Amino acid sequence: MASSRASTWEYREIVLPRGTKRDAARAALVELAEHGSWELARLVLYPDGRRRVWLRRRVIRALRTA
């Protein structure tokens, strides 16, 4: 059943320092995705090698039934 209101998201920002290997960055993001239900919202790769990553996950609100 689809909800009529807009989705609510929780965001987390991570900065990976210059020199972080691609495999290490991928492993860290996969760990967060698998165990924290995060998904990639945006990634910026700067010319000096830094990576700035925004992750998001849907906020699920429990509705009172009684």
C-alpha positions in Angstrom: 0.0 0.0 0.0 1.5 3.3 -1.0 1.6 6.2 1.3 0.3 9.6 0.1 2.9 11.6 2.0 6.4 12.2 1.0 9.2 9.8 2.1 11.3 10.8 5.0 15.0 10.1 4.8 17.8 10.1 7.3 21.2 11.3 5.9 24.7 10.5 6.9 27.8 12.3 5.5 31.2 10.5 5.3 34.5 12.1 4.2 37.1 9.6 3.0 40.6 11.1 3.2 43.0 11.5 0.3 44.9 8.3 -0.3 42.0 6.0 0.6 42.2 3.1 -1.9 39.1 2.5 -4.1 38.7 -1.0 -2.7 38.9 0.2 0.9 36.2 2.9 0.2 34.0 0.4 -1.5 34.4 -2.1 1.4 33.4 0.6 3.9 30.3 1.6 2.0 29.2 -2.0 1.4 29.5 -2.7 5.1 27.3 0.3 5.9 24.8 -0.7 3.2 24.5 -4.3 4.3 24.4 -3.8 8.0 22.8 -0.4 8.3 20.4 -0.3 5.4 22.1 2.8 3.9 22.1 3.5 0.2 24.3 5.9 -1.8 22.7 9.3 -2.3 25.6 11.2 -3.7 29.4 11.0 -4.0 31.8 13.7 -4.9 35.4 13.0 -5.8 37.6 16.0 -5.4 40.8 16.7 -7.5 43.0 16.1 -4.5 41.6 12.6 -4.0 39.2 13.2 -1.2 35.8 11.5 -1.4 32.7 13.0 0.2 29.8 10.6 0.4 26.2 11.1 1.4 24.2 8.0 2.4 20.5 7.9 3.1 18.0 5.5 4.5 14.2 5.6 4.8 12.8 6.5 8.2 10.1 4.1 9.1 7.7 5.5 11.7 5.6 3.1 13.7 1.9 4.0 13.7 -0.1 3.4 16.8 -2.9 0.9 16.2 -4.8 1.0 19.5 
